[in-house]
Amino acid sequence: MILIYIIKGDVVKMVDELEEQIEKCRIEAESAANYKEQLPEKADKIIESCDSKECYTHINNEPIPSKESVNEIINISREILFPGYFTKEKLDPINLKYNMGQSTSVLFDILSDQITHSIRHDCFRYNQPCTECINQGHKIALDFLEAVPSIRKTLATDVRATYEGDPAAKSYDEIIFSYPGIYAITIYRVAHIFFEMDVPLLPRIMTEHAHSITGIDIHPGAEIGESFVIDHGTGVVIGETTVIGKDVRIYQGVTLGALSVPKDAEESLRGKKRHPTIEDDVIIYSGATILGGETVIGARSVVGGNVWLTESVPPDTKVMMEAPRLIYK
């Protein structure tokens, strides 16, 4: 009998605990519902803030280029620029014409659409006169495809220079497949074409995509000659008005930037030369910072690691930091 009462008592206790738990859950559910009732009020305040001049919104304007489409442009461009390296199917002399033709057609459609979006967006948002954006989109897409053989030749010099200056590289294939410097330079060279054609938004979206993946930040407006090498690459910054000659090699952490300016001078400097000029055959080692639009690094010069420069250097000059004094404890 005692055992029965003990078991019965445990059951009653379990039932009571379960009922308490159910009641607690019910109270929590009602509380959550009370919170949710406040959502319309919060949403109204969020919507009202869209009219504030202090907030940035993109309402009732032409859609900006799609990041997904830009990524597709980059991927297809790499397939065309380096045939056989990044295509899903194996390329051979039999299917090359069909495959390249298909890729070119797809790239043209996506490009013309995204370029049209970019141009029309600026027309609507900034009340600019009509520029026949659809025709412009198609024409610029065709002009880019016309430039592909030239871009490919320039990229070949970049790959070759990377291989010749890197004993760790086993082959050209390894460089094309895996080097972040070549990835960033490839996207820059594509984006630079669109920048020169005055396509808004699209070029910067492309180079910032490369920046996010490689840590290499090249503005599409920079002018960079052939046989350009970025070794390792992480932390490299190349500003909009930078001019780089042929056969230049830079290492990780290098900044080719602008001098700081007061806020009220920013607008007056837009489009002006603010970043350095690097002449042919220059090597810039890791961590170096070179600033200013009037700063020129002369041909065949070497800039050592961690050097800070805001003035020009004559040709055939070596600039290096004095050896630091090490302290051992």
C-alpha positions in Angstrom: 0.0 0.0 0.0 2.8 2.4 0.9 4.4 1.8 -2.5 1.2 2.5 -4.3 0.7 5.8 -2.5 4.3 6.8 -3.3 3.8 6.1 -7.0 0.5 7.8 -7.0 2.0 10.8 -5.4 4.8 11.0 -8.0 2.3 10.9 -10.8 0.2 13.7 -9.3 3.4 15.7 -8.8 4.4 15.1 -12.5 0.9 16.2 -13.7 1.1 19.3 -11.6 4.5 20.2 -13.0 3.3 19.6 -16.5 0.3 21.9 -16.0 2.6 24.6 -14.6 4.9 24.3 -17.6 1.9 24.5 -20.0 0.6 27.5 -18.2 4.1 29.2 -18.3 4.3 28.5 -22.1 0.8 30.0 -22.6 1.8 33.2 -20.7 5.0 33.4 -22.8 3.0 33.0 -26.0 0.6 35.7 -25.0 3.5 38.0 -24.1 5.1 37.3 -27.5 1.8 38.2 -29.2 1.7 41.5 -27.3 5.2 42.3 -28.6 4.1 41.5 -32.1 1.1 43.8 -31.9 3.6 46.7 -31.7 5.2 45.8 -35.1 2.8 47.9 -37.3 3.8 51.0 -35.2 7.5 50.2 -35.6 7.1 49.6 -39.3 5.3 53.0 -39.8 8.2 54.8 -38.1 10.7 53.0 -40.3 8.7 53.9 -43.4 8.4 57.5 -42.2 12.2 57.7 -41.8 12.6 56.9 -45.5 11.6 60.5 -46.3 14.4 61.9 -44.2 17.2 63.6 -46.0 19.6 62.2 -43.5 18.9 58.6 -44.6 19.9 56.9 -47.8 17.2 55.1 -49.7 16.8 53.8 -53.2 13.0 54.1 -53.9 11.3 54.8 -57.2 14.5 54.8 -59.2 15.8 52.4 -61.8 17.3 49.3 -60.2 21.1 49.4 -59.7 23.1 46.5 -61.2 22.6 43.2 -59.6 25.6 41.8 -57.6 24.6 38.3 -58.8 24.7 39.4 -62.4 28.0 41.2 -61.9 29.5 38.0 -60.4 28.2 36.2 -63.5 29.9 38.8 -65.8 33.2 38.3 -63.9 33.0 34.5 -64.2 32.1 34.4 -67.9 34.7 37.1 -68.7 37.3 34.9 -67.1 36.1 31.9 -69.1 36.5 33.9 -72.3 39.8 35.6 -71.3 41.4 32.3 -70.2 39.7 29.6 -72.5 39.6 26.2 -71.0 40.7 27.2 -67.5 37.3 28.1 -65.9 34.7 26.5 -68.2 32.6 23.7 -66.8 33.0 21.6 -69.9 36.3 20.4 -71.4 37.3 22.6 -74.3 38.9 21.0 -77.4 39.3 22.2 -81.0 36.0 20.7 -82.0 33.7 22.5 -79.4 35.8 25.7 -79.0 33.8 27.7 -81.5 30.4 26.6 -80.1 31.5 27.1 -76.5 33.1 30.5 -77.0 30.1 31.6 -79.2 27.7 30.6 -76.5 29.7 32.3 -73.7 30.0 35.5 -75.8 26.3 35.6 -76.5 25.4 35.1 -72.8 27.9 37.7 -71.7 26.6 40.2 -74.2 23.0 39.8 -72.9 24.0 40.2 -69.3 26.4 43.0 -70.0 24.0 45.1 -72.1 21.2 44.6 -69.5 23.4 45.6 -66.5 25.1 48.6 -68.3 21.6 49.8 -69.3 20.5 49.6 -65.6 23.6 51.5 -64.6 23.1 54.4 -67.1 19.4 54.6 -66.6 19.8 54.6 -62.8 21.9 57.8 -63.0 19.6 59.4 -65.5 16.5 58.9 -63.3 18.2 59.6 -59.9 20.1 62.7 -60.9 17.6 64.1 -63.5 20.1 63.8 -66.4 19.1 64.2 -70.0 18.3 61.1 -72.0 21.3 59.2 -73.2 19.4 56.4 -75.1 20.5 54.0 -72.4 19.3 50.8 -74.1 21.3 51.5 -77.3 24.2 52.6 -75.1 24.1 49.3 -73.2 24.2 47.3 -76.4 27.0 49.4 -78.0 29.2 49.3 -74.9 28.8 45.6 -74.5 29.9 45.1 -78.1 32.8 47.5 -77.7 33.9 45.5 -74.6 33.8 42.2 -76.6 35.8 43.9 -79.3 38.5 44.7 -76.6 38.7 41.1 -75.3 41.7 40.0 -77.5 43.6 43.1 -76.4 42.8 42.5 -72.7 43.8 38.8 -73.1 47.2 39.8 -74.6 47.9 42.2 -71.7 46.9 39.6 -69.1 49.3 37.2 -70.8 52.1 39.6 -70.0 50.9 39.8 -66.4 50.9 36.1 -66.0 54.4 35.8 -67.7 55.9 38.5 -65.5 54.4 36.8 -62.4 56.0 33.4 -63.3 59.4 34.9 -64.2 59.6 36.7 -60.9 58.4 33.9 -58.6 60.6 30.8 -58.2 57.8 29.2 -56.2 55.5 29.2 -59.2 55.5 25.7 -60.8 53.6 26.7 -64.0 51.5 29.3 -65.7 48.5 27.1 -65.0 49.1 27.4 -61.2 49.3 31.2 -61.5 46.1 31.5 -63.5 44.2 29.1 -61.4 45.2 30.2 -57.9 47.1 33.5 -57.6 45.0 36.2 -56.0 47.1 38.9 -57.7 46.1 37.6 -61.2 42.5 37.3 -60.1 42.4 41.0 -59.0 44.3 42.2 -62.0 42.0 40.3 -64.4 38.9 41.9 -62.9 40.6 45.3 -62.8 41.5 45.1 -66.5 37.9 44.3 -67.4 36.4 47.0 -65.1 38.9 49.6 -66.4 37.4 49.2 -69.9 34.0 50.1 -68.6 35.4 52.9 -66.5 37.0 54.4 -69.6 33.6 54.2 -71.3 32.0 56.2 -68.5 29.7 53.3 -67.3 28.6 54.3 -63.8 28.5 51.9 -60.8 29.4 48.7 -62.6 33.2 49.0 -62.7 33.5 49.8 -59.0 31.2 46.9 -58.1 33.4 44.6 -60.0 36.7 45.7 -58.4 35.2 45.7 -54.9 34.1 42.1 -55.6 37.7 41.3 -56.2 38.7 43.3 -53.1 36.3 41.3 -50.9 37.8 38.0 -52.1 41.6 38.8 -52.4 42.1 41.8 -50.1 43.5 43.7 -53.1 41.8 47.1 -53.7 42.4 48.4 -57.2 40.3 51.3 -58.3 39.0 50.8 -61.9 40.2 54.3 -62.8 43.9 53.5 -62.2 46.1 53.3 -65.3 48.3 50.2 -65.2 50.7 49.1 -67.9 51.5 45.6 -69.0 53.6 43.0 -67.2 52.1 44.1 -63.8 52.7 41.8 -60.8 51.1 41.8 -57.4 53.0 39.3 -55.3 51.0 37.8 -52.4 48.7 40.8 -52.5 46.7 41.1 -49.3 46.3 44.7 -48.2 47.3 46.3 -51.5 45.6 49.6 -52.2 45.8 51.4 -55.6 43.9 54.7 -55.9 41.8 56.0 -58.7 44.3 58.4 -60.3 47.4 56.1 -59.9 49.5 55.7 -63.0 51.7 52.6 -63.2 54.1 51.9 -66.0 55.3 48.6 -67.5 57.1 45.8 -65.7 56.2 47.0 -62.2 56.1 44.6 -59.2 54.5 45.4 -55.9 54.2 43.2 -52.8 51.6 42.8 -50.0 50.5 45.8 -47.9 51.6 48.4 -50.4 49.5 51.6 -50.6 49.5 53.9 -53.6 47.2 56.5 -52.1 46.2 60.2 -51.7 47.2 62.7 -49.1 44.5 63.5 -46.6 42.5 66.7 -47.5 40.0 68.9 -45.5 36.4 68.0 -45.9 35.5 71.2 -47.8 38.2 70.4 -50.4 36.9 67.0 -51.4 34.6 68.1 -54.2 37.2 70.3 -55.8 39.6 67.4 -55.9 37.2 64.9 -57.6 38.8 63.8 -60.9 42.1 65.5 -60.1 45.4 63.7 -59.9 45.6 62.7 -56.2 47.6 59.4 -56.4 51.3 58.7 -57.3 52.9 57.8 -60.6 55.1 54.7 -60.7 57.3 54.6 -63.8 58.6 51.5 -65.6 60.5 48.6 -64.0 59.9 49.7 -60.4 59.8 47.3 -57.4 57.9 48.3 -54.3 58.3 45.9 -51.3 55.8 45.0 -48.6 54.3 47.6 -46.4 55.5 50.6 -48.4 53.2 53.7 -48.5 53.5 56.2 -51.4 51.1 59.2 -51.3 50.2 62.2 -53.4 49.4 63.1 -57.0 52.7 64.9 -57.6 54.8 62.0 -56.3 56.7 60.2 -59.0 58.8 57.1 -58.5 61.4 57.1 -61.2 62.0 54.2 -63.6 64.0 51.2 -62.3 63.8 52.4 -58.7 63.4 50.1 -55.7 61.3 51.1 -52.7 62.0 49.0 -49.6 59.6 47.6 -47.1 57.7 49.9 -44.7 59.0 53.0 -46.5 56.7 56.1 -46.3 57.0 58.5 -49.3 55.2 61.7 -50.1 57.8 63.2 -52.5 59.3 62.1 -55.8 62.2 59.8 -56.3 64.6 60.0 -59.3 65.1 57.1 -61.7 67.5 54.3 -60.6 67.1 55.1 -56.9 66.9 52.7 -53.9 64.9 53.9 -51.0 65.0 51.9 -47.8 64.5 52.2 -44.1 67.5 52.3 -41.8 67.9 49.0 -40.0 65.9 49.0 -36.7 67.8 48.3 -33.5 66.5 45.0 -32.1 66.2 44.6 -28.3 66.5 41.1 -26.8 65.3 40.4 -23.3 
